[in-house]
Amino acid sequence: MGGFFGVASKQDCVLELFYGVDYHSHLGTRRAGMTTHGEDGFNRAIHNIENSPFRTKFDKDVGEMKGNIGIGCISDYEPQPLIISSKLGSFAITTVGKVNNSEELLQSLYEGAHSHFQEMSNGQINMTEMIAAMICEKDSILEGIKYVQECVDGSMTLLVMTGEGIYAARDRYGRTPLVIGQKEGAYCVSFESHAYINLGFRDYKELGPSEIVYVTPEKVEVLSEAREEMKICSFLWVYYGYPSSSYEGISVEKMRYNCGANLAKRDNVKPDIVAGVPDSGTAHAIGYSNASGIPFSRPFIKYTPTWPRSFMPTIQSKRNLIAKMKLIAVHDLIKDKSLLLIDDSIVRGTQLRETTEFLYQSGAKEVHIRPACPPLIYGCKYLNFSRSSSEMDLITRRVIARLEGTEDVSDEILQEYADPESEKYEQMIEEIRKELNFTSLRYCRLDDMLDAVGIPPENLCTYCWNGKE
């Protein structure tokens, strides 16, 4: 995933930029960067944040950087922002998205512009650098951004900063958010709407799909109007989004309460307590508890002083270990109890199986699992949600392959497994339940989850659940 923040101010903006980027730390675990522009031109700092949080790594830079315009990011992949020198002048750029047709786009750049790119340590090129090269194919930054929006298969939301202002462009289908805040003498652009509230900004504008604006300390100018067709990622509410954020006017926390309530309405078990897997499952569990009347409790606590989200490594085996280390049991709330546990989702199943075993070892009689979204059957094509290198990393696909006797399953068959009214769906759920050793397993239905969001279903991307774009 990833997130970014930018400021255009009549005053020095470094401190606001620093805290605005820091408020996006829940969205990435690998790299972070800040770029400013002032009297001395561009200044930039990029650091690895795999083993320490953003604020620690950039504390020194805040004292040294100056400028009234700046952009910064938290990134799960390539180092950014980048500073580019080109025929369009010098600019800085940061992006959030996924490019599925990168090989095709690279080949076009090689052949048309004879471009070359620096290889990263993993043997791949920096996608943000490729996007910058595509922008420079055109005669203006605006035309270049429009070109990127039309060509990229996947998603691409971006900020481009010159010495005078910031171009902000939302993905063609609005798969990721982009909002603007305003206060006297300054505007900010942000992935997360909560990131600027404590900095004194107030809501000004939420960009629509494909919309492009130019932000200066004095004004926000719309350069390209929004399109109507939208496919914003539903997982922003279920998992990615910070509880105090809102997208398309819908609060993340409120959606999770609604989602938990919808889970409760279809359930028939009577556990002693309801709990959420911290942190993203907690609000879903509160909603379930409020609707069902079953007490909410915290039978294990996430140890956050030294293991916040940004400390999570990128290697899956290490992530599993740390996920286990972060949870500390409250045995008096577990022993001899029947627990209903809500998590945001089940991807591979490894962490939730270990959490369940941990609860049994702590004396739990029963552990009922209620994921807050439907079974993930398709790998994300747009935002790298599951981090899976293969769809067979998904527990659903492994179970389906076992039931069908082959990994090569047609989309028609997969659609049957995605249908909560089908026999194949019930078989899949029971196999997952047995494999992960849950007392019972019931997923949130897609229609109930979409109802919890509350915007027209056709405006939401549901690809990872039903394969429909």
HELIX and SHEET records of a PDB file:
HELIX    1   1 VAL A   14  ASP A   22  1                                   9    
HELIX    2   2 SER A   25  LEU A   27  5                                   3    
HELIX    3   3 PHE A   54  GLU A   64  1                                  11    
HELIX    4   4 SER A  102  ALA A  113  1                                  12    
HELIX    5   5 MET A  127  ILE A  135  1                                   9    
HELIX    6   6 ILE A  141  CYS A  151  1                                  11    
HELIX    7   7 SER A  193  LEU A  199  5                                   7    
HELIX    8   8 PHE A  235  PHE A  235  1                                   1    
HELIX    9   9 LEU A  236  TYR A  240  3                                   5    
HELIX   10  10 VAL A  252  LYS A  265  1                                  14    
HELIX   11  11 THR A  282  SER A  292  1                                  11    
HELIX   12  12 ARG A  309  PHE A  311  5                                   3    
HELIX   13  13 GLN A  316  MET A  325  1                                  10    
HELIX   14  14 HIS A  331  LEU A  333  5                                   3    
HELIX   15  15 THR A  350  GLN A  361  1                                  12    
HELIX   16  16 GLU A  391  ASP A  393  5                                   3    
HELIX   17  17 ILE A  395  GLU A  404  1                                  10    
HELIX   18  18 ASP A  411  ALA A  418  1                                   8    
HELIX   19  19 GLU A  423  LEU A  436  1                                  14    
HELIX   20  20 LEU A  446  VAL A  453  1                                   8    
HELIX   21  21 PRO A  457  ASN A  459  5                                   3    
HELIX   22  22 TYR A  463  ASN A  466  1                                   4    
SHEET    1   A 7 GLY A  41  ASN A  48  0                                        
SHEET    2   A 7 ARG A  31  GLY A  38 -1                                        
SHEET    3   A 7 ILE A  69  SER A  75 -1                                        
SHEET    4   A 7 GLY A   2  SER A   9 -1                                        
SHEET    5   A 7 ALA A 186  SER A 190 -1                                        
SHEET    6   A 7 VAL A 179  LYS A 183 -1                                        
SHEET    7   A 7 ARG A 202  GLU A 206 -1                                        
SHEET    1   B 6 LEU A  82  SER A  86  0                                        
SHEET    2   B 6 GLY A  89  VAL A  99 -1                                        
SHEET    3   B 6 GLY A 154  MET A 161 -1                                        
SHEET    4   B 6 ILE A 166  ALA A 169 -1                                        
SHEET    5   B 6 ILE A 212  VAL A 215 -1                                        
SHEET    6   B 6 VAL A 220  SER A 224 -1                                        
SHEET    1   C 2 ILE A 232  CYS A 233  0                                        
SHEET    2   C 2 LEU A 460  CYS A 461  1                                        
SHEET    1   D 2 SER A 246  TYR A 247  0                                        
SHEET    2   D 2 ILE A 250  SER A 251 -1                                        
SHEET    1   E 4 ILE A 273  GLY A 276  0                                        
SHEET    2   E 4 SER A 338  ILE A 342  1                                        
SHEET    3   E 4 GLU A 366  ILE A 369  1                                        
SHEET    4   E 4 SER A 440  LEU A 441  1                                        
SHEET    1   F 2 PHE A 300  LYS A 302  0                                        
SHEET    2   F 2 LEU A 327  ALA A 329 -1                                        
END                                                                             
